[in-house]
Amino acid sequence: MTSTTAPFDDKPAYVLNATCESRLGTVAAVSTFLAQRQCFITEMQQFDDLLSGRFFTRVAFFGEPGKTPPLDRLREQFQDVARREQMEWAVYDAQRRARVVLMVSKPDHCLNDLLYRQRTGELQMDIVAVVSNHPDLRPMAESRGIPYVLLPVTPDNKPAQEAALMDLVHHTEADLVVLARYMQVLSDNLCRQLRGRAINIHHSFLPGFKGAKPYHQAHERGVKLIGATAHYVTPDLDEGPIIEQIVQRVDHTHTPDMLAAAGRDSECRALALAVRCHLEHRVFLNGARTVVFR
């Protein structure tokens, strides 16, 4: 997965995502539209899902200043192509940094990893808030100048706290919510409101080893592979469309603590890759699955 902006930093950069029923001529229709508007394609990927009959494409391109229409005009003009092809589509400004809310509980490894990758520029995003049901990670967030919003959750106040979370998402104009080891189950209503824009990280390969002490469960079963799964949040607990999975080989010498350490590394890597793919508009929902262009 490589950057598509480096050689053309002085030119406006865009990403076009589209999906429709598989048919002849769709790629030609898209590429012709862009060529007619002096757009230089730097990356074009497509996939025909033979089982569902759906076509998916992601096109990264640059405009020619003074020749290529501005983004709003491009979107308006593309509607004719989209109608003919019966597309679900979007054109994004690839240079716009996404606004992200991170949610955490007490484990700090995923938060620390995302903060580092954002600071070094690996993840092109602005973290507008860290939300938690515990105060423990406040120093980590506030030391980087990020607001820390404490929303303790009990059975009685859960609806009110989830409403406060959505108010924060709207107020900060957040594009994405990342559950970076947030140890609370979101309500079905909240999951529906965040459909396609909330990512969770889960230890192990779903649906194995749910609940408390997953690595102790793995140790008791004598597993030889452990891993982590990053997926979109849905009302079906830990069974949303999978974006990324990381695997590590282990053996009989690994204690539960050693498995947990390896698992933390897998969780960080899987979550960071999933977030990056989402930020770069590389992920399409395809029913209960995803199409991810690397």
Buried (B, 14 or more C-beta within 10 A) or exposed (E): EEEBBEEBEEBBBBBBBBBBEBEEEBEEBBBEBBEEBBBBBBEBEBBBBEEEEBBBBBBBBBBEEEEBBEBEEBBEEBEEBBEEBEBEBEBBEBEEEBBBBBBBBEBBBBBBBBBBBBEEEEBBBBBBBBBBBBEEBBEBBEEEEBBBBEBEBEEEEBEEBBEBBBEBBEEBEBBBBBBBBBBBEBEEEBBEBBEBBBBBBBBBBBEBBEEEEBBBBBBEEEBEEBBBBBBBBBBEBBBBBBBBBBEBEBEEEBEBEEBBBBBBBBBBBBBBBBBBBBBBBBBBBBEEEBBBBE
